[in-house]
Amino acid sequence: MINEIKKINLNNWILIAMVLGFIVGMALNLFVTDTFIKDTLLVDNIFHFGGTAFINLMKMLVVPLVFCSIVVGTASIINTKKIGNITIEIIVLYLATTLIAVCLGVLISTVLQPGNGLNMAGSVYTSNITANVTLTDNLLNMIPSNPISSLANGEIIPTIIFALIVGSILSILKEETSAVRNFFTQFNKIMIKMTFIVMKLAPIGVFCLMATTFATLGIDALMPLFKFIICVILAIIIQAVIIYPILMMIFTRLSPVNFIKKYSPVLLFAFSSTSSNATIPLNLEKLSQLGISNEISSLSIPLGATINMDGNAIMQGCAIMFATQAYGMDLGLSALITIIFTAVIASVSAAGIPSAAIISMNMLFMSVGLPLDIIAIIMGIDHFLDMFRTAINVLGDAVCTIIVSFRNNALDKDIFNGKKG
């Protein structure tokens, strides 16, 4: 029995914690009338301590983890990848599809309003972005006038920009700064290990936050979660069956239907494995069978598995709108543009680190001053959504690779169309 319990992985423990939190919360809401037991003892003390402690641990991770991973990633990519027109084209295309994905998540969540009904407007929080701040002011606030202060205060965007600058300079100076590069590389390993340790406590945090939510709000909190799931999956489906085919038709005139028929085994593997990295070998093999040059796919697919996370971007767009609706926050155009820009950076910069989707959502929420409580609740359904996110991530890598290959005469049309083997 003990051995069977040990075999349960973290994602399943989080799911179990979510279900138990829901059951306990609903039981308290429906059947416990003693305010001392329900509110004073459990909700305001035990559950509050467990949930808040986990949230504080996640906050502790974000700034040093993001800073070190971006410094190391920027230095290594610029230094080891042969930067040329093809590489730049791949990166620009990845950023473009990520931007579309974020906007799609924001648009669908704005229409379906998943956060309405969660009624968390009474919670006290301070937002860093308000509707009456101009876009120019928000852009100026992204420039780190005091990077140490930005690091200390958890200001995510200035921290990211400073990290990009430091990483780029490390790459330019190369061996002259090997000691500094080694420091960041080793510290990044420490932060990744710390992330694994903190995430082991996620079931406790999820249970406490779920129990608190449903003990306070009751069954009314369930429908917004279902609507959030629908928003994410709907946005992913639109990205897969509308956005990607349109891009293929515009840039290549090749048949998206023909491509999907041949590529479906890769999508099924990605969906079941929930790992973009594990799908890389099969992805490369299938693209080669479709007539794609190995020279381009061997660069674009591993790079895409690292920085091209359209599924994560969609979830971030949905999550930020879900949270702002739940907390009754009205966004102006300036704030919305800033949030979209932040989400793109968060999606790209958090890729490749443990629990990338959760870490990037932490970055996004912290950048606009929203509480992280809702993220911990979303974690309970994250593994289910991760299957869809991974599939769209892998599909996006393949579509961008096809477009770049076609534009650089590195795609055999006859093989792609099945006219020759």
Secondary structure, DSSP 8 states (H G I E B T S, - for coil): -HHHHHT--HHHHHHHHHHHHHHHHHHHHHH---HIIIIIIIIIIIIHHHHHHHHHHHHHHHHHHHHHHHHHHHHHHHHHS--SHHHHHHHHHHHHHHHHHHHHHHHHHHHH-TTTTS--TTS----S--TTS-HHHHHHHHS-SSHHHHHHHT-HHHHHHHHHHHHHHHHHHGGGGHHHHHHHHHHHHHHHHHHHHHHTTHHHHHHHHHHHHHHHHGGGGHHHHHHHHHHHHHHHHHIIIIIHHHHHHHHT---HHHHHHHHHHHHHHHHHH--HHHHHHHHHHHHHHTTB-HHHHHHHHHHHHHH--HHHHHHHHHHHHHHHHHTT----HHHHHHHHHHHHHHHHHTTTSTTHHHHHHHHHHHHHT--SHHHHHHGGGHHHHHHHHHHHHHHHHHHHHHHHHHHTT-B-HHHHTTS--
